[in-house]
Amino acid sequence: MDWNAYREHLSKLYTKQNTSQQYSYAVKYYRYLEDPKKISDLPTTIKDSVLKALIALSKYLGYYTEFTASFKNHGIKWNHGNSLKAFLNIINNNHANLMSWYKSANNVLRPNEQLYLRYALLSGLRKQEAIDSFNMVIDLSKSRKLDEYYDENTSCLQHFKYGKYLRKSKNTYITAISKDLLKEISDSNSVSYLKIRKRLTKHKMPLRIKELRSYYATYLRNHGIISEYVDLFQGRISKDVFVRNYLKIEDLKALVCQILNVIKDLENSMLS
């Protein structure tokens, strides 16, 4: 087994974080491909992640059909469909003190990192997507090619044009962004998540960047943006028949304008 080649294969399908996790579990548990009943003995906290890693590995090795049939025959089931877990996640609202954390984080981060944190909140992107997009805006602006990424007519960054934003899961397609924020990012310096993490850790601050995404989604939904459109702008396309076949955006420019107005209110609330 050429593990280096496999890691390179994963990197083309997943984010850096997911690649690292999938690779780590594949290396550690690859023997379970031949003895899937052992998966049942794994802690529930990692069971789904290990199973996902092994399925990806089985596809790479051309053993997918046999492996999936085998673990199903052993009665092994996914845990991620647990409705109780989803319920607890909804009611255990940790958004109440998130803005307090946000302001404290800004006190220890450098100006470009503060701007990144603001972008992560106002875009609703996942933390690594926000890093990639932030740095991409800077690079394209320097080479005078930003118009290839940013559609000025709709005020949207068009991630769908670039393969790294389109993966097997966790895609992102477009992001509504004001011209003012885009200009600030264009004139900024690039950022590194590793450096941001080290700076926050040094000041004994928790890493809560990923929570900004759910804050963004909840804020939009609570301020009149229907959930299907929130999902769309966060890269989620539901399997619902209505969404797949009938949902249409009659005027994307008008919808983006509505979203930007809500985002402006969100940004104003950050300063209060």
N, C-alpha and C positions, 0 to 999 in steps of 0.2 A: 504494500500500500504506500503510494507516494503522498504523504501527508501535506507536503509543501504545495503540490499541485492541487490537492483538494482545498486547501485554504484559499488559494488563488481563485478556484472555482466559486467558492462561497462569497468571496469579496465582490464578485460580479452580480450577485443576487441580493445581498443584504448590506445593511449599514455596517460600519466598523464594529460597533458594539455587538450587534447580532452575529456578525461573522466570528468574532472572538468567542462568544458564548457557544455557538453551534459547533465550532471547531473543538473547543475544550471538552464539551460533552461527548462529541463523536470519538475523540481520542481515548477518553476515559472509559466509555461504555460500549465501544464498537463490538465487543464480544457478545453483547446482548442481542445482536442481530441473529445469532445462531441459537440463542436461548432466551427468547423474549419473555418467558414467564418470570424472569428475575426483575423485570420492570415493575411488577406488582409490589415488590419489596422496597421500592424507592420511596423516600419521603414525599408527601404530596406537594411540598413546596417546589420540588424540582422535577417531579414526574413528567409533567406536560412538556417541559423544556427539553428533557432528555429524549422523550418520544419524538418530538419535533426534529431534534438533531439526528436521530437514528433514521427517521423517514427520509430526511434530506440525503443522508449518507447512502441509504439503500437505493435511492434514485440514481445517485452518482455511480454506484456499483452495478446497476442493472438488476437489482434484487428487490425492487419495490413491491411488486405483486406478491411475491412469496412472503416477504416480511410482514406486510399489512394483513395478509390472510392468516399468518401465524399468530400475530399478537391478538387478533380478533378471536381466533379459535381458543386462545387462553383466557378470554373474557376481560382483556385489558381495555379500559375505557379512558377517555379524556376527562380531566377534572375541570377544564376551563368554562364549561357550561353551567357551573354552579350559580343558580340564581340568588342564593343567599349571599354569596360573596359580592355579587353585583349590588344587591340591596344594601349591604353594609357599606360598600364603597360610596353609594349615593348619600346615605344619611350621615356618615362620618365626615362631615364637611370640614376640611382644613383650610378653606379659602379665607376664613375670617381673619387670620393673622398673616396671610400671604403677602399682602401689600406692606405690612410692617417689616417682614423679612426683605422684601424687594428694596425698600428704602435703606435698610441697614446694609444690604449687599452693595448698593451704590456708593456707600461711604468708604468701602475698602477696595473697590475696583477702579481701574484706570479709565480715562474718558472713553476710549474705544470699546472697552469691555462694558461700561455702563450703557453705551449706545446699543451694543449687542443685546444686553438684557432687555432693553426697551423694545428692540426689534422682535425678540422672542415672544414678548408679551403681546405686542400689537399685530403680530403676524399669525400667531397660533401654530407656528411650525414646531416640529420636534426639535430637541436641542441641537442634534447634529445637523439636521436640515437647515436650521437657522444659522449655524456656523458656516456651512457650505454656501448658502445663499448670500450671507453677509459678505464673505470673502470674494464670491463670484461677482457681486455688484461692483466691488472695488476694482477687481482685475479688468472687468469688461469696460468699466468707465475709463480706466487708464489707457486702454487700447481703442477707445472711442467706438466700442461695439455694444454698448449697453442697450441700444435699441433692439438688438437681437433677442434680448432677455425680457426687456420691459416694454409692454404695449402701452404707449402713452394715451391712446384713445380710450382704453378701458381702465387705465391706472392699475394694471395687473402685472406681476412678475409671472412669466410663463414657464414654469418648471417643466411642464410636460414635453418641452422641446429637447430636454437633456436626459439621457438614459439613467444617470445616477439617481434621479428622483423617481424613477419608475422601476419598482422592484416587484418580487412575487407578492409581497405584502407591504403595508405601510408606505403607500405611494403619496406623492403630493403633486398637484396639477397646476394650481394658480394661487396667487396670494394678492389680496388687495392691499395696496400701499400708497400712501400719499406722496406726492412729488417732493414735499419738504423733507420727509423722512428719507426718501431715496437719495436726495442730494446730500444729506448729512452723512449717510453711509458711504456714498461715493467719495467724499472728501476725507473719510476716516482712514485709520490703519487697520490691517487685518487682525483677526483675533484667533486665539487658540483655546479650545475647551480645557486642555490640560492645564494651561496657565491660570485660567479662571478658577478651575477646581482647586488648584494649589493655593491660590490667594484666599479663597473662601475658607479652605481647611485651616490655613495658617491662623486665621482669625476665629477659628472654632465655630464657623457658621455652617449649618446644614446645607446640603446641595438640593435646592428645590426648583431648579430651572424647569424641569419637566412638568411641574405643577402649573406653570404659567399657561401651558397649552389648554388644560382643562378650564382654567379661569377664563381664558379668552372665549372658549366655546360656550360656557355657561353664561357669560356676560352677553354675548350676541343673542343667544336663545332667549334670555330674559328681557331683551330689549327689541323684540319684534322680528328677528331673523328666524325663519322657520328651520326646523332641525335638519331637513333634507339639504338646505343650502349651507348650513353650518358644516355638515358632513362633507359636502362637496369641496368647500374651501379648506378642509382639513385632510383632504385626500382619501376620504372614505366613500366608496360607492356601494350602497346597500344592495343586497340580493333581492330586495323587495321588487315584485313585478311592476308596481307603479313607478318606482324610481328607475328601473332598468328600461322600461318601455314607453312610459308616458310623461314623466317629469321633464319639463322644458323651462328654459330661462328665456322669456320673451325679449328682455332687454338687459343684457349683461352689464352695460354701462350704468344703467339706472340702479341695478342691484348693488354694484360695487360702490356707487355713490351712497346708497343707504348704509352699507356696511362701514364705509369710511366715516360717516357721520356718527355711527355708534362707537367706532374705535376712537374718534375724537373725544367723545364723552368719557370713554374709559381712560384716555390719556389725561384728561382734566381731573378725573377722580384720583389719579395717582399723585397729583400735586396738592390735593387737599389734605 
